[in-house]
Amino acid sequence: MTGDDERMGTGTEEQRAERDDEAVARFLERFAGELTAAGMQRMPSRVFAALLVSETGSLTSAELAERLQISPAAVSGAVRYLTQVNMIGRERDPGSRRERYVLHEAMWYEVFTRRDQVLQRWEKTLAEGADMLGRETVAGARVAETAEFFSFLHREMGQIMERWRRHKSGA
């Protein structure tokens, strides 16, 4: 394909599909990198991103290994982590013993709802710690402010999630 063909988006269907596959692969790795930078392990990040960009939102272990050029053991470890944190689920392929890994419906809602529960537990633990340390002490005041911050996040997260539900329902 010439430079002009490339800029204009012309060329054979095969060339466009190849270029698109490469662009998808670059995006997949870029997003996986963002997830890794945010604290998720590298392989679960890549597996999650691969599921996210797949048309069906589901892939088998063999499909994941092939797409990501990783070992079945790497897929297994990544899938184990992603299922433990409820970011993906497992389903059986109809008429097969193969498992298919699928993104949960309303996955981000579920992830943040669970995060909200974590914030609530942290808030409670930190408030107890502030009381134990004495809120008048420097350490106690610092812990109390941290508890107050998580309390704020917890309240705001609830409101954000409610607005999201209304947004998704078209209300």
Backbone torsions as a table, in degrees:
resi	resn	phi	psi	omega
1	MET	NA	137.4	179.7
2	THR	-80.6	168.3	177.6
3	GLY	-58.6	-41.4	178.8
4	ASP	-65.0	-43.0	178.1
5	ASP	-59.2	-41.7	-178.2
6	GLU	-64.3	-45.3	-179.5
7	ARG	-65.9	-34.8	-176.3
8	MET	-87.5	-7.5	178.7
9	GLY	78.3	18.6	177.0
10	THR	-93.6	-176.4	-177.2
11	GLY	116.8	-179.5	-177.2
12	THR	-73.3	158.3	177.2
13	GLU	-58.5	-39.8	-179.7
14	GLU	-61.5	-41.9	179.8
15	GLN	-65.6	-41.4	179.2
16	ARG	-65.9	-42.0	179.7
17	ALA	-62.8	-42.6	179.2
18	GLU	-62.7	-45.2	179.6
19	ARG	-62.8	-40.9	179.1
20	ASP	-65.3	-42.1	177.8
21	ASP	-60.0	-40.1	178.5
22	GLU	-66.4	-40.9	178.9
23	ALA	-64.6	-41.2	177.8
24	VAL	-62.9	-43.7	179.7
25	ALA	-62.1	-41.1	178.1
26	ARG	-64.4	-43.7	178.5
27	PHE	-62.3	-45.3	179.7
28	LEU	-54.3	-49.2	-178.9
29	GLU	-67.3	-36.2	178.6
30	ARG	-65.0	-46.8	179.9
31	PHE	-66.6	-40.9	176.7
32	ALA	-59.2	-38.8	176.8
33	GLY	-62.9	-38.3	177.3
34	GLU	-65.2	-42.5	178.0
35	LEU	-62.9	-41.2	179.0
36	THR	-64.6	-43.1	178.4
37	ALA	-62.0	-27.8	179.6
38	ALA	-83.9	-3.6	174.4
39	GLY	118.9	-7.4	178.0
40	MET	-78.7	147.0	177.4
41	GLN	-62.5	154.1	-173.5
42	ARG	-61.6	-51.0	-176.6
43	MET	-65.5	-46.8	174.9
44	PRO	-57.8	-35.4	177.3
45	SER	-61.3	-45.7	-178.6
46	ARG	-67.6	-43.4	179.6
47	VAL	-63.4	-44.6	179.3
48	PHE	-61.1	-45.7	-180.0
49	ALA	-62.6	-38.7	178.5
50	ALA	-62.7	-42.0	177.4
51	LEU	-65.3	-40.7	-178.5
52	LEU	-61.7	-40.0	-176.6
53	VAL	-89.6	-4.9	177.8
54	SER	-74.3	146.2	-178.1
55	GLU	-59.7	-38.2	-175.3
56	THR	-90.5	-14.8	-175.2
57	GLY	72.8	17.7	179.0
58	SER	-149.6	143.9	178.4
59	LEU	-148.5	154.0	173.8
60	THR	-84.8	169.4	177.0
61	SER	-58.8	-43.7	-179.8
62	ALA	-63.4	-40.9	178.8
63	GLU	-64.8	-41.7	177.7
64	LEU	-63.2	-45.4	-179.5
65	ALA	-60.0	-42.6	-179.1
66	GLU	-67.9	-48.0	-177.8
67	ARG	-63.2	-39.0	-175.6
68	LEU	-95.4	-4.9	-177.6
69	GLN	54.1	52.1	179.2
70	ILE	-129.0	166.3	-178.0
71	SER	-77.8	157.0	174.1
72	PRO	-57.2	-34.9	178.3
73	ALA	-63.8	-39.1	177.9
74	ALA	-65.4	-40.1	176.9
75	VAL	-61.8	-46.4	-177.8
76	SER	-58.7	-46.3	179.4
77	GLY	-64.0	-42.2	179.8
78	ALA	-65.2	-43.3	-179.7
79	VAL	-65.2	-40.1	178.6
80	ARG	-58.6	-46.7	178.9
81	TYR	-62.8	-48.4	-176.4
82	LEU	-64.4	-33.3	177.0
83	THR	-74.3	-35.3	179.0
84	GLN	-63.1	-35.5	179.7
85	VAL	-94.4	12.2	175.6
86	ASN	58.2	33.8	175.3
87	MET	-89.8	-22.3	177.0
88	ILE	-139.8	164.8	175.7
89	GLY	-126.8	176.0	178.9
90	ARG	-118.8	140.6	173.9
91	GLU	-138.0	154.9	174.9
92	ARG	-86.6	138.5	170.5
93	ASP	-67.1	130.7	179.6
94	PRO	-55.0	131.3	178.3
95	GLY	71.1	17.5	-176.6
96	SER	-140.2	162.9	174.2
97	ARG	-95.4	-2.8	-179.5
98	ARG	-72.5	142.6	174.3
99	GLU	-94.4	146.5	176.0
100	ARG	-116.8	135.0	179.8
101	TYR	-99.5	129.6	-171.9
102	VAL	-128.9	147.6	172.9
103	LEU	-73.4	141.4	176.3
104	HIS	-72.9	146.0	170.1
105	GLU	-61.6	143.7	178.2
106	ALA	52.4	38.9	-174.8
107	MET	-57.1	-47.8	-177.5
108	TRP	-65.3	-37.2	176.6
109	TYR	-58.3	-46.9	-179.7
110	GLU	-63.5	-43.3	-179.6
111	VAL	-59.9	-47.0	-177.2
112	PHE	-75.0	-28.5	174.9
113	THR	-64.3	-44.0	176.7
114	ARG	-64.9	-36.9	178.1
115	ARG	-63.4	-37.1	177.3
116	ASP	-61.3	-40.5	178.0
117	GLN	-64.4	-37.3	176.8
118	VAL	-64.4	-43.6	178.6
119	LEU	-58.5	-41.2	-179.9
120	GLN	-64.0	-42.3	178.0
121	ARG	-65.4	-42.0	178.6
122	TRP	-62.7	-43.1	179.0
123	GLU	-57.1	-48.2	-179.0
124	LYS	-62.4	-46.8	-179.2
125	THR	-63.3	-42.6	-179.4
126	LEU	-67.7	-38.0	178.0
127	ALA	-63.1	-41.2	176.8
128	GLU	-64.1	-40.1	177.7
129	GLY	-63.9	-40.6	178.8
130	ALA	-63.1	-41.2	177.7
131	ASP	-64.6	-42.2	-179.1
132	MET	-65.1	-41.6	-179.6
133	LEU	-74.5	-25.6	-173.4
134	GLY	94.0	113.4	-175.5
135	ARG	-64.6	-15.8	179.2
136	GLU	-83.2	-12.8	178.2
137	THR	-82.0	161.9	179.1
138	VAL	-61.8	-48.2	-179.8
139	ALA	-64.1	-44.1	179.5
140	GLY	-61.7	-40.9	178.8
141	ALA	-65.4	-39.9	178.9
142	ARG	-64.0	-44.7	179.8
143	VAL	-67.1	-39.3	178.1
144	ALA	-63.5	-40.6	178.1
145	GLU	-65.6	-37.6	176.8
146	THR	-64.1	-42.3	176.9
147	ALA	-61.5	-41.9	178.7
148	GLU	-63.4	-38.6	177.6
149	PHE	-61.8	-46.6	179.8
150	PHE	-67.6	-32.0	175.2
151	SER	-63.7	-43.0	177.2
152	PHE	-61.0	-48.7	179.3
153	LEU	-59.7	-42.2	-179.7
154	HIS	-60.5	-46.9	178.8
155	ARG	-62.6	-46.4	-177.8
156	GLU	-66.4	-38.5	-179.7
157	MET	-61.2	-41.2	177.8
158	GLY	-60.0	-42.9	179.4
159	GLN	-68.0	-39.7	178.8
160	ILE	-63.5	-44.4	-178.7
161	MET	-64.9	-37.6	177.2
162	GLU	-65.2	-42.6	177.4
163	ARG	-62.6	-38.1	178.2
164	TRP	-63.0	-45.3	178.7
165	ARG	-57.7	-44.1	178.7
166	ARG	-65.2	-42.5	178.9
167	HIS	-59.1	-47.4	-178.8
168	LYS	-66.2	-32.0	-178.7
169	SER	-82.6	-6.6	179.2
170	GLY	81.0	10.0	-178.5
171	ALA	-78.8	NA	NA
